[in-house]
């Protein structure tokens, strides 16, 4: 979504620049002094920042119809792309198994219950096997975790919401 938004904002700026050489030099100067002191957390924030800068420059150049029509088009396209966003929340599944037999049964059950299953880590020590997997569920039901913990040899089954980032 951010790439589409930046492409549209760049198109708006280029349309304004191609009409006047003096304006193009002014835009280069104006855009070269832009600095962001706050950390950008989401890529879409960059789109909105550059969109507002581009519209300000285009309006300042006296091209109000270009700014209004360009903003309307960019806004509609961004709304369409934002509504198409897939909301699949990843989870971490942590299994503590006593032996390979319990691990195999639990993995088979987990793979059937979820849409996506990828092993992230496996630790084997004297007390058993700890397996961590990233999963994406088909729906919001988490009852399969109860079935996992009921498997003979599985001492603990934990499901943790995971957004792909680690706290620092």
C-alpha positions as a printed NumPy array, in Angstrom:
array([[  0.   ,   0.   ,   0.   ],
       [  2.853,   2.371,   0.81 ],
       [  4.494,   1.759,  -2.564],
       [  1.281,   2.503,  -4.443],
       [  0.755,   5.654,  -2.398],
       [  4.297,   6.9  ,  -2.981],
       [  3.977,   6.234,  -6.713],
       [  0.807,   8.325,  -6.849],
       [  2.323,  11.168,  -4.829],
       [  5.403,  11.129,  -7.073],
       [  3.129,  11.324, -10.123],
       [  1.429,  14.388,  -8.634],
       [  4.788,  16.086,  -8.048],
       [  6.128,  15.205, -11.508],
       [  2.978,  16.549, -13.183],
       [  3.548,  19.886, -11.457],
       [  7.293,  19.938, -12.138],
       [  7.076,  19.261, -15.878],
       [  5.082,  22.438, -16.446],
       [  7.738,  24.867, -15.204],
       [ 11.538,  24.69 , -14.883],
       [ 11.66 ,  27.328, -12.132],
       [  9.063,  25.371, -10.162],
       [ 11.103,  22.187, -10.516],
       [ 14.175,  23.868,  -9.043],
       [ 12.057,  25.275,  -6.212],
       [ 10.654,  21.819,  -5.461],
       [ 14.118,  20.299,  -5.345],
       [ 15.097,  22.951,  -2.818],
       [ 11.912,  22.561,  -0.79 ],
       [ 12.109,  18.77 ,  -0.652],
       [ 15.824,  18.822,   0.215],
       [ 15.203,  20.663,   3.494],
       [ 12.515,  18.254,   4.731],
       [ 13.7  ,  16.361,   7.801],
       [ 11.732,  14.072,  10.043],
       [ 12.637,  14.341,  13.688],
       [ 10.073,  11.797,  14.863],
       [ 10.56 ,   8.115,  14.115],
       [  8.39 ,   6.8  ,  11.299],
       [  6.675,   3.68 ,  12.651],
       [  4.504,   2.709,   9.678],
       [  5.412,   2.971,   5.975],
       [  2.013,   4.519,   5.259],
       [  2.959,   7.481,   7.465],
       [  5.623,   8.393,   4.891],
       [  2.966,   8.376,   2.178],
       [  0.781,  10.805,   4.124],
       [  3.721,  13.079,   4.936],
       [  4.916,  13.301,   1.328],
       [  1.341,  13.612,   0.098],
       [  0.794,  16.69 ,   2.281],
       [  4.139,  18.172,   1.218],
       [  3.367,  17.572,  -2.474],
       [ -0.112,  19.093,  -2.218],
       [  1.29 ,  22.11 ,  -0.394],
       [  3.9  ,  22.663,  -3.081],
       [  1.384,  22.205,  -5.919],
       [ -1.084,  24.63 ,  -4.3  ],
       [  1.746,  27.082,  -3.641],
       [  2.6  ,  26.922,  -7.343],
       [ -0.978,  27.947,  -8.131],
       [ -2.075,  24.6  ,  -9.573],
       [ -5.137,  24.214,  -7.37 ],
       [ -7.138,  21.983,  -9.774],
       [ -4.177,  19.575, -10.023],
       [ -3.902,  19.445,  -6.224],
       [ -7.643,  18.834,  -5.732],
       [ -8.025,  16.229,  -8.488],
       [ -4.728,  14.53 ,  -7.582],
       [ -5.667,  14.374,  -3.893],
       [ -9.094,  12.942,  -4.712],
       [ -7.566,  10.217,  -6.887],
       [ -4.85 ,   9.389,  -4.343],
       [ -7.4  ,   9.306,  -1.514],
       [ -9.775,   6.965,  -3.361],
       [ -6.997,   4.573,  -4.362],
       [ -5.532,   4.477,  -0.841],
       [ -8.982,   3.779,   0.648],
       [ -9.501,   0.941,  -1.839],
       [ -6.117,  -0.584,  -1.029],
       [ -6.576,  -0.159,   2.739],
       [ -9.861,  -2.074,   2.636],
       [ -8.242,  -4.967,   0.768],
       [ -5.766,  -5.562,   3.566],
       [ -5.716,  -9.144,   4.8  ],
       [ -6.027,  -9.423,   8.558],
       [ -4.299, -12.699,   9.342],
       [ -2.781, -12.495,  12.776],
       [  0.256, -14.701,  13.284],
       [  0.595, -16.685,  16.488],
       [  3.403, -18.586,  18.149],
       [  2.558, -22.1  ,  19.27 ],
       [  4.879, -23.477,  21.979],
       [  4.696, -27.199,  22.703],
       [  6.478, -29.084,  25.484],
       [  6.628, -32.776,  24.617],
       [  8.137, -35.682,  26.502],
       [  9.329, -37.654,  23.445],
       [  9.293, -37.878,  19.628],
       [  6.041, -39.85 ,  19.546],
       [  4.174, -37.09 ,  21.406],
       [  5.849, -34.476,  19.204],
       [  4.733, -36.263,  16.019],
       [  1.118, -36.604,  17.185],
       [  0.977, -32.965,  18.294],
       [  2.498, -31.698,  15.043],
       [  0.068, -33.723,  12.962],
       [ -2.889, -32.375,  14.939],
       [ -1.609, -28.781,  14.793],
       [ -0.919, -28.865,  11.033],
       [ -4.463, -30.052,  10.349],
       [ -6.02 , -27.359,  12.562],
       [ -4.264, -24.278,  11.143],
       [ -3.903, -22.607,   7.744],
       [ -0.106, -22.154,   7.915],
       [  2.446, -23.91 ,  10.11 ],
       [  6.202, -23.206,  10.199],
       [  8.618, -24.503,  12.836],
       [ 10.749, -21.647,  14.163],
       [ 12.792, -23.434,  16.819],
       [ 13.196, -26.806,  18.466],
       [ 15.016, -27.442,  21.722],
       [ 15.804, -30.964,  22.885],
       [ 17.132, -31.572,  26.39 ],
       [ 16.912, -34.189,  29.137],
       [ 13.48 , -33.007,  30.262],
       [ 11.946, -33.291,  26.773],
       [ 11.336, -31.353,  23.578],
       [ 10.245, -27.732,  23.291],
       [  8.956, -26.765,  19.866],
       [  8.066, -23.23 ,  18.751],
       [  6.083, -22.746,  15.537],
       [  4.586, -19.727,  13.806],
       [  1.003, -20.423,  12.806],
       [ -1.835, -18.642,  11.057],
       [ -5.274, -19.824,  11.948],
       [ -8.185, -20.347,   9.553],
       [-10.582, -18.692,  11.992],
       [-10.518, -17.243,  15.497],
       [-11.17 , -20.552,  17.255],
       [ -8.376, -21.757,  19.514],
       [ -9.911, -25.025,  20.741],
       [ -7.203, -27.034,  18.948],
       [ -4.76 , -25.912,  21.663],
       [ -6.91 , -27.754,  24.217],
       [ -6.734, -30.886,  22.047],
       [ -2.95 , -30.471,  21.751],
       [ -2.512, -30.345,  25.517],
       [ -4.633, -33.514,  25.829],
       [ -2.199, -35.538,  23.665],
       [ -0.277, -38.111,  25.709],
       [  3.234, -36.824,  26.313],
       [  2.42 , -33.116,  25.784],
       [  2.929, -31.383,  29.102],
       [  2.184, -27.839,  27.941],
       [  0.693, -26.142,  24.862],
       [  0.855, -22.342,  24.719],
       [ -0.556, -20.   ,  22.07 ],
       [  0.874, -16.459,  21.956],
       [ -0.193, -13.58 ,  19.707],
       [  2.776, -12.521,  17.588],
       [  3.093,  -9.502,  15.301],
       [  6.534, -10.292,  13.856],
       [  8.425,  -7.793,  16.01 ],
       [ 10.471,  -8.383,  19.121],
       [ 10.458,  -5.973,  22.042],
       [ 13.819,  -4.365,  22.631]])
